């Protein structure tokens, strides 16, 4: 029977827990007890990103927004980038994004709107609007290592924009850029930029799939900006503070904290506190390997 994943608890059951996973949770529980929220008052820009908002995660997102609002102002993705580039970070800011274009992003956007918060939704044009279960199942399992879920269609992407959210690129079909050659990367960047600008208007932001530095390359970074995008985002943890000297969009390496709403809330907050505690101007830049 064709069935899409709709609950986080079902996702957890589908993934076999490892001893390493249990040890990680135990360690985070201990670390979170000692983490002081005083560091959250440090002026900075924090990018959070999620992949999904399943039915049993909706209350968790609402609870997280309430807790974050105690210490932070919520701003759009574009405004967050501008504050880093302009060196105008004067208080703690948080912006949101989401990768892959799952249909349940619509509900996430609705909850964000309740807090006057906006997000940038990074989508793969090659899967947007797909309704064939077999194709979705193949893409989710083979590319995302994830159970089958429903994806947004183009009307729903437009709705996100009408609600004040931004749309960004995540490559055509979730390409591992580090494993692709320069020609493949260049073709993908230009194709996604063309499709998204035709469908959505001006598109500024790009986030590379999988998100770790070893999933990216200098050829990929150059292709992003040659195609017309003005920012590039990772999934490396960290936050951003004012640079000591002016920085350009092409030099800015956006760090985003992956957040799963099914996690323990104290674990989520620990990562943010730790980011703030170790905030550094070095986070604004790519590592030396990207030169």
Beta strands, then each sheet from edge to edge (+ up, - down):
strand 1: 44-50
strand 2: 73-74
strand 3: 92-99
strand 4: 119-123
strand 5: 166-169
strand 6: 205-207
strand 7: 231-233
strand 8: 256-258
sheet 1: 2+ 3+ 1+ 8+
sheet 2: 2+ 3+ 4+ 5+
sheet 3: 6+ 7+
end
